[in-house]
């Protein structure tokens, strides 16, 4: 008798799936904001900062409060500068509403006064927390006035908000570079003083 040869079981190689080669995602360039979009983004940033400060007030975190106050004062200084040098003059000519524009200018003056005081203070000083809180209340009121009254009128006036946005972005970058923390405290203070000076001396165009 012939014995049947045992066949070795076929060894199946595991199927190798060809993974799809994924190309690295290419980030689309951020859409350029028009003038109102840029100002609204600034508004959201400082509003968040004021809320964060209120939370820190309860915990007594002096370092955290100091960082928020310093950065917010710098942000507001730049913001008021680009509004007063570029946006407000264009808005005045476009909407012809002197009351809205004049009220905004007065609110800026009050904010700059508080900012100047806060820059010479430290957490723990008398009225430090109170002054920043009052600044926040004033800024929030100012934001509501702009976004509910001024901005809608400016949009209806059909200004070239994209062109204004480009000019404002250039000035903003210039001012922020002057007061960036990487340039040192002294240079930062000089930059903020320069920005405030430019904002305070810009004459409204009627």
Buried (B, 14 or more C-beta within 10 A) or exposed (E): EEEEEEEEEEEEEEEEEEEEEEEEEEEEEEEEBBBBBBBBEBBEBBBEBBEBBEEBBEEEBEEBBBBBBBBBBBBBBBBBBBBBBBBBBBBBEBBEBEEBBEBBBEBBEBBBEBBBBBBEBEBEEEEBBEBBBBBBEBBBEBBEBBBEBBBEBBBEBEBEBEEBBBBBBEBBEBBBEBBEEEEEEEBBEBBBBBBBEBBEEBEBEE
